């Protein structure tokens, strides 16, 4: 395990912060955890990544080498703060000497909920509760922890459980921001991109209704390949369960795509996914396909008009970095007193 370098010794007068991250994981949540360490260190605080399980050795995933997020060994010591992702509540509850916090990057992953089959969701949660991985009474069993919330979706749930969380969003990497030039827009094809791991059944219904449309799943792609497809496509659809502020809709919009989504999870409110209401559909409605097809057809045919409707959303995504930094400073201020 790497030792804390001499470069970091000047920070020892400040509280040390450990941010726990699943090892060898390359998804939106782990990137946000690396971004948090990076932001805290830019603010002058001694923050470090701890890959989990803590008794194993992990290398920094290459996509996250850009962040200032050095590793440190896991230690439960007085005067420190340990931040866990929300899917590790049992580990947070085991902290005895340090202050422990949960960062709610997802509500539905905590609840084991995909919003498709309620019985399946319920059984998955209780299986984890039986294994000691979830509290029996949901977040009501987590009152002694500190709570940071990425979404309005999670905040509403926590408030219903008697918890008032501190706001802490995340941001997408600046590399996704593409100038919306006439050349970029003119090069976009009548192609519909989708994530095959979330909401595929609803996409399949649209494909059955319009087999002439060009649907392309985003799978097996490296970063350059994904960016190239986002740059050259007109529409990204996402009918998944949106457990948190999902990154793909934000990345797609930053590359100039229009967005059509469902209303599950965090997509159900206009704070976590603030796109115009007309571009959100209730996928559980009987007339979902009949209502979605005309709008999608209009987007593909009159892309320039619909593209303009997403300019406020693109500006909102660009503003996330500054908001995140402000919220990190607020969290640090509350931590150090």
Secondary structure in CASP SS format (residue, H / E / C, confidence):
PFRMAT SS
TARGET T0000
AUTHOR 0000-0000-0000
METHOD secondary structure of the structure
MODEL  1
X C 1.00
X C 1.00
X C 1.00
X C 1.00
X C 1.00
X H 1.00
X H 1.00
X H 1.00
X H 1.00
X H 1.00
X H 1.00
X C 1.00
X C 1.00
X C 1.00
X C 1.00
X C 1.00
X E 1.00
X E 1.00
X E 1.00
X E 1.00
X E 1.00
X E 1.00
X C 1.00
X C 1.00
X C 1.00
X C 1.00
X C 1.00
X H 1.00
X H 1.00
X H 1.00
X H 1.00
X H 1.00
X H 1.00
X H 1.00
X H 1.00
X H 1.00
X H 1.00
X H 1.00
X H 1.00
X H 1.00
X H 1.00
X H 1.00
X C 1.00
X C 1.00
X C 1.00
X C 1.00
X E 1.00
X E 1.00
X E 1.00
X E 1.00
X E 1.00
X E 1.00
X C 1.00
X C 1.00
X C 1.00
X C 1.00
X C 1.00
X C 1.00
X C 1.00
X C 1.00
X C 1.00
X H 1.00
X H 1.00
X H 1.00
X C 1.00
X C 1.00
X C 1.00
X C 1.00
X C 1.00
X C 1.00
X E 1.00
X C 1.00
X C 1.00
X C 1.00
X C 1.00
X C 1.00
X C 1.00
X C 1.00
X C 1.00
X C 1.00
X E 1.00
X E 1.00
X E 1.00
X E 1.00
X E 1.00
X H 1.00
X H 1.00
X H 1.00
X H 1.00
X H 1.00
X H 1.00
X H 1.00
X H 1.00
X C 1.00
X C 1.00
X C 1.00
X C 1.00
X C 1.00
X E 1.00
X E 1.00
X E 1.00
X E 1.00
X E 1.00
X E 1.00
X C 1.00
X C 1.00
X C 1.00
X C 1.00
X C 1.00
X C 1.00
X C 1.00
X C 1.00
X C 1.00
X C 1.00
X C 1.00
X C 1.00
X C 1.00
X H 1.00
X H 1.00
X H 1.00
X H 1.00
X H 1.00
X H 1.00
X H 1.00
X H 1.00
X H 1.00
X H 1.00
X H 1.00
X H 1.00
X H 1.00
X C 1.00
X C 1.00
X C 1.00
X C 1.00
X C 1.00
X C 1.00
X C 1.00
X H 1.00
X H 1.00
X H 1.00
X H 1.00
X H 1.00
X C 1.00
X C 1.00
X C 1.00
X E 1.00
X E 1.00
X E 1.00
X E 1.00
X C 1.00
X C 1.00
X H 1.00
X H 1.00
X H 1.00
X H 1.00
X H 1.00
X H 1.00
X H 1.00
X H 1.00
X H 1.00
X C 1.00
X C 1.00
X C 1.00
X C 1.00
X C 1.00
X E 1.00
X E 1.00
X C 1.00
X C 1.00
X C 1.00
X C 1.00
X C 1.00
X C 1.00
X H 1.00
X H 1.00
X H 1.00
X C 1.00
X C 1.00
X C 1.00
X C 1.00
X C 1.00
X H 1.00
X H 1.00
X H 1.00
X H 1.00
X H 1.00
X C 1.00
X C 1.00
X E 1.00
X E 1.00
X E 1.00
X E 1.00
X E 1.00
X E 1.00
X C 1.00
X C 1.00
X C 1.00
X C 1.00
X C 1.00
X H 1.00
X H 1.00
X H 1.00
X H 1.00
X H 1.00
X H 1.00
X H 1.00
X H 1.00
X H 1.00
X H 1.00
X C 1.00
X C 1.00
X C 1.00
X C 1.00
X E 1.00
X E 1.00
X E 1.00
X E 1.00
X C 1.00
X C 1.00
X C 1.00
X C 1.00
X C 1.00
X H 1.00
X H 1.00
X H 1.00
X H 1.00
X H 1.00
X H 1.00
X H 1.00
X H 1.00
X H 1.00
X C 1.00
X E 1.00
X E 1.00
X E 1.00
X E 1.00
X E 1.00
X E 1.00
X C 1.00
X C 1.00
X C 1.00
X C 1.00
X C 1.00
X C 1.00
X C 1.00
X C 1.00
X H 1.00
X H 1.00
X H 1.00
X H 1.00
X H 1.00
X H 1.00
X H 1.00
X H 1.00
X C 1.00
X C 1.00
X C 1.00
X E 1.00
X E 1.00
X E 1.00
X E 1.00
X C 1.00
X C 1.00
X C 1.00
X H 1.00
X H 1.00
X H 1.00
X H 1.00
X C 1.00
X C 1.00
X C 1.00
X C 1.00
X C 1.00
X C 1.00
X C 1.00
X C 1.00
X H 1.00
X H 1.00
X H 1.00
X E 1.00
X C 1.00
X C 1.00
X C 1.00
X C 1.00
X C 1.00
X C 1.00
X C 1.00
X H 1.00
X H 1.00
X H 1.00
X H 1.00
X H 1.00
X H 1.00
X H 1.00
X H 1.00
X H 1.00
X H 1.00
X H 1.00
X H 1.00
X H 1.00
X H 1.00
X C 1.00
X H 1.00
X H 1.00
X H 1.00
X H 1.00
X H 1.00
X H 1.00
X H 1.00
X C 1.00
X H 1.00
X H 1.00
X H 1.00
X H 1.00
X H 1.00
X H 1.00
X H 1.00
X H 1.00
X H 1.00
X H 1.00
X H 1.00
X H 1.00
X H 1.00
X H 1.00
X H 1.00
X H 1.00
X H 1.00
X H 1.00
X H 1.00
X H 1.00
X H 1.00
X H 1.00
X H 1.00
X H 1.00
X H 1.00
X H 1.00
X C 1.00
END
